Amino acid sequence: MSQASSFRRMYALSAAIAESDPIPSEVRSAARRVVKTLSGVIDLPVADARVLTKARKQFVKLSKLLI
C-alpha cells in the first residue's frame, strides 16, 4: 500500500468516526483533529512531510482511544 493511500484511508476512517454519534465525544474529537490536519493536503499529489507526520501522530492517538 502506498503512503498516499494509507493517508487517504486514515482521512476516510477519521471522517467517518468524527460524524458518528454513537462514538464517545473524546474519540470523535481526536478524529476531527486528524481530519482537520489532512483536509488541506489530502487531494494534493505531494504534501508537506510535517503535516503528514502530525496527522500520523494524531491518528496513532485516535487508534489508542479505539482499543
Secondary structure, DSSP 8 states (H G I E B T S, - for coil): --HHHHHHHHHHHHHHHHT-TTS-HHHHHHHHHHHHHHHTTTTSSS--HHHHHHHHHHHHHHHHHH-
